[in-house]
Amino acid sequence: ARVDVLPIREIARRLDERFNLLTAGDRAALPRQQTLRATMDWSYNMLSSDEQMLFCQLSVFAGGFTVEAAESVCAAASAKGTAVVDLLSNLVSKSLITIETQSGEARFRMLETILEYAREKLEHAGGKETVQRRHLDFFLALAKESGPVYLWGAAEPAWLNRLEAEQANLRAALRFSLEHALTEQNLRLCTALTGFWYVRSDWVEGREWFEQVLASTAAQSVPTGLRAYMLQNAGVFAYLQGDHGRAVELLEESRPLYEALQDALPLGWILHHLSQIALIEGNYSLAAQQAAQGLGFFEKAHAKGAVANMKLYIGQIAYYQGDNSRARTLLGESLPELKELRDDVAEARALHALGLVEHKEGNDDRAGALFRESLLAARRKGDRLDMIRALEGLGSVACSQDRSIRSAMLWGAAQAQRLLIQSTPEHGVRGDNDRAIAALRAKLDAAAFARAWEQGADMTLEQAVEVALQSQDA
């Protein structure tokens, strides 16, 4: 209808205003087929009042929704008490929503044009903010429910997958709470999602949400513990992105708040992260001192998992200081405790650190086995950073075993993935990595090195993991 007036590129640019753009059609067609809006109006007017109400309220969802979510968020959609699931079935049969099955659960979606139309109708009908508040409440409850299980419990893979499926809805809830100055709800949602962002290495997104709400004056009025947690985790994400100055600033701002609350556990974690920054900057003595203080807070809090994690970390410091014997002892003590806790993230790191110790001492077969175990543990959790670390370790082992092409592929993949998540190697292994890559370059001519490196860099993370897990002879 518009190609005789507008070029295709201009039509594409205007499609966000589709109901204004597409206002002319085949004059010989029925009136309802002449414009996009007339077609949608005709379909909408064929719905019962209950179906119309549900159709409009479903527009608050982003990226789809489950029956459970629809029943909670759109509970008021049925004025006559008709079950939401029955109304959903009617909307599916009338092609206004689609249905698909993911992991045995039904998930519904609206096509973008239909979704935009439904949003317009909800705006005109009124009550949009009320529905959005129910949407926020539902996804806040979902995120909070996941908190206790996805870090330690056996159910965590399912929870991680569920949160990933709902990312668009979670972001919509975060935006709504931020735009409507619902600061406490925003912070509680950020808090509940912190572990998810951490495990998935979504540090950029996590930090952006924390920093946005920190910039709000209303953040000053939230409960002390919540503000302390927000500052602490914004600092952690800043540290993970390499912004150490901002990280220290945020962590030190949270520290007196926790001291006032006499909360030992987060004080231990703050010292842990400050120690990590000192370590990255090459101050091993300060890093060891702060780690020992953090361990004391963890023991005071009787936090078994945190104690095991800190032993792992102090073992890593010992490795960086060149004390392989102490590193092996501490890492060996922490590993069974972490396995018992089913803490795949920390287990992956302990295995990686033990692999570094063995590789440093020339035990490449043992090192390779440990790096592969580390890779499997990291993959179970979906922890990209620890998968990358394991790829680097296996790249170094392959180089030492004169499998140079394989080594260059693994290093290329690892470096490309580090760029994607904006991560740099820890200070204590940066030199090891540089030396391994230099040794690899010395073994291959420039063209062969570049080809293998690019082949690895072009892989997805999962493809690189599959290559790394192939047999020693591959």
Residue pairs with C-beta under 8 A, 6 or more apart in sequence:
1 22
1 23
1 24
1 25
2 11
2 21
2 22
2 24
3 11
6 14
11 21
14 21
15 21
18 36
18 113
18 116
19 36
19 37
19 40
19 116
19 117
19 120
22 35
22 36
22 37
23 35
23 36
23 37
24 34
24 35
25 33
25 34
25 35
26 33
26 34
27 34
31 38
32 38
32 39
32 41
32 42
33 39
36 113
37 117
40 113
40 114
40 117
43 94
43 96
44 52
44 55
44 117
44 121
46 94
47 55
47 90
47 91
47 94
47 96
48 90
49 79
50 77
50 78
50 79
50 80
50 82
50 87
51 87
51 90
51 91
52 121
53 74
53 76
53 77
53 78
53 79
53 125
54 70
54 74
54 77
54 78
54 84
54 87
54 88
54 91
55 91
55 96
55 118
55 121
56 118
56 121
56 122
56 125
57 73
57 74
57 76
57 77
57 122
57 131
58 65
58 70
58 74
58 91
58 97
58 108
58 110
58 118
59 110
59 115
59 118
59 119
59 121
59 122
60 73
60 122
60 128
60 131
60 132
60 135
60 172
61 69
61 70
61 73
61 110
61 135
61 169
61 172
62 168
62 169
62 171
62 172
63 109
63 165
63 166
63 167
63 168
63 169
64 107
64 108
64 109
64 165
64 168
65 73
65 107
65 108
65 109
65 169
66 105
66 106
66 107
66 108
67 84
67 85
67 88
67 106
67 108
69 138
69 169
70 84
70 88
70 108
71 84
71 85
72 134
72 138
73 131
73 134
73 135
73 138
74 84
74 131
74 134
75 84
75 134
77 84
77 87
78 84
78 87
88 97
88 108
91 97
92 98
92 99
92 108
96 110
96 114
97 108
97 109
97 110
97 114
98 108
98 109
98 110
98 111
99 106
99 107
99 108
99 109
100 106
100 107
100 109
101 107
102 165
103 158
103 161
107 165
110 118
122 128
122 131
129 180
132 176
133 176
135 169
135 172
135 173
135 176
136 173
136 176
136 177
136 182
136 185
136 189
139 166
139 169
139 170
139 173
139 189
140 173
140 185
140 188
140 189
140 192
142 162
142 163
142 166
143 163
143 170
143 189
143 192
143 193
143 196
144 188
144 192
146 159
146 162
146 163
146 192
146 196
147 192
147 195
149 155
149 156
149 159
150 156
150 159
150 160
150 163
150 195
150 196
150 199
151 195
151 199
151 343
151 345
152 305
152 341
152 342
152 343
153 342
154 342
156 381
157 380
157 381
157 382
160 196
160 199
160 200
160 381
160 382
163 170
163 193
163 196
164 200
170 189
170 193
173 189
174 186
174 189
174 190
174 209
176 182
177 183
177 185
177 186
177 189
178 186
178 209
178 212
178 213
178 216
181 216
181 218
183 213
183 216
183 218
183 219
183 221
183 222
184 222
184 223
184 226
186 209
186 213
187 213
187 219
187 222
187 226
187 227
187 229
187 230
188 226
190 206
190 209
190 210
190 213
190 230
190 233
191 226
191 229
191 230
191 233
193 206
194 206
194 229
194 233
196 202
197 203
197 205
197 206
197 237
198 206
198 236
198 237
199 345
199 381
199 382
199 383
200 382
200 383
200 384
201 240
201 383
201 384
201 385
201 421
201 423
203 237
203 240
203 241
203 421
203 422
204 237
204 241
204 422
206 233
206 237
207 234
207 237
207 238
207 241
210 230
210 233
210 234
210 237
211 234
213 219
213 230
214 230
214 231
214 234
219 227
219 230
220 227
222 230
224 257
224 260
224 261
225 257
225 261
225 263
227 254
227 257
228 254
228 257
228 258
228 261
228 263
228 266
229 254
229 266
230 254
231 250
231 251
231 253
231 254
231 257
232 250
232 251
232 254
232 258
232 266
232 269
232 270
234 250
235 246
235 247
235 248
235 249
235 250
235 251
235 253
235 254
235 270
235 273
236 247
236 251
236 273
238 244
238 246
238 247
238 250
239 247
239 251
239 273
239 276
239 277
240 423
241 422
241 423
242 422
242 423
242 424
244 277
244 280
244 281
247 273
247 277
248 274
248 277
251 270
251 273
251 274
252 274
254 266
254 270
255 267
255 270
258 266
258 267
258 270
259 267
264 297
264 298
264 300
264 301
265 297
265 298
265 301
265 303
265 306
267 294
267 297
268 294
268 295
268 296
268 297
268 298
268 301
268 303
268 306
268 310
269 294
269 306
270 294
271 290
271 291
271 293
271 294
271 297
272 290
272 291
272 294
272 309
272 310
272 313
274 290
275 286
275 287
275 288
275 289
275 290
275 291
275 294
275 313
275 317
276 287
276 313
278 284
278 286
278 287
278 290
279 287
279 317
279 320
279 426
279 427
279 428
280 426
280 427
281 427
282 427
284 317
284 320
284 321
287 317
288 314
288 317
288 321
291 310
291 313
291 314
291 317
292 314
294 310
295 307
295 310
295 311
295 314
298 306
298 307
298 310
299 307
304 337
304 341
305 338
305 341
305 343
305 346
307 337
308 334
308 337
308 338
308 341
308 343
308 346
309 334
309 338
309 343
309 346
311 330
311 331
311 333
311 334
311 337
312 330
312 331
312 334
312 335
312 338
312 346
312 349
312 350
312 353
314 330
315 326
315 327
315 328
315 329
315 330
315 331
315 334
315 350
315 353
316 327
316 331
316 349
316 353
316 428
317 428
318 324
318 326
318 327
318 330
319 327
319 353
319 356
319 357
319 360
319 428
320 427
320 428
320 429
324 357
324 360
324 361
327 353
327 357
328 354
328 357
331 350
331 353
331 354
331 357
332 354
334 346
334 350
335 347
335 350
335 351
335 354
338 346
338 347
338 350
339 347
344 377
344 378
344 380
344 381
344 383
345 377
345 378
345 381
345 383
345 386
347 374
347 377
348 374
348 375
348 377
348 378
348 381
348 383
348 386
348 389
348 390
349 374
349 386
349 389
351 370
351 371
351 373
351 374
351 377
352 370
352 371
352 374
352 386
352 389
352 390
352 393
354 370
355 367
355 368
355 370
355 371
355 374
355 390
355 393
356 367
356 393
356 429
356 432
358 364
358 366
358 367
358 370
359 367
359 393
359 396
359 397
359 400
360 432
364 397
364 400
364 401
367 393
367 397
368 394
368 397
368 401
368 472
370 393
371 390
371 393
371 394
371 397
372 390
372 394
372 468
372 469
374 386
374 389
374 390
374 393
375 387
375 390
375 391
375 394
375 465
375 468
375 469
376 469
377 386
378 386
378 387
378 389
378 390
379 387
379 465
384 417
384 421
384 461
385 421
385 423
387 417
387 461
387 465
388 414
388 417
388 418
388 421
388 423
388 461
390 468
391 410
391 411
391 413
391 414
391 417
391 464
391 465
391 468
392 410
392 411
392 414
392 425
392 429
392 433
392 436
394 410
394 468
395 407
395 408
395 410
395 411
395 414
395 436
395 440
396 407
396 432
396 433
396 436
398 404
398 406
398 407
398 410
399 407
399 436
399 439
399 440
399 443
401 472
402 443
404 440
404 443
404 444
404 448
404 452
405 444
405 448
405 452
406 452
406 467
406 474
407 440
408 440
408 444
408 448
408 449
408 452
408 453
408 456
409 452
409 453
409 455
409 456
409 459
409 464
409 467
410 456
410 464
410 467
410 468
411 436
411 437
411 440
411 453
411 456
412 452
412 453
412 454
412 455
412 456
412 457
413 456
413 457
413 459
413 461
413 463
413 464
413 467
414 456
414 464
415 457
416 456
416 457
416 458
416 459
417 461
417 464
418 424
418 425
424 430
425 433
440 449
441 449
444 452
456 464
456 467
459 467
467 474
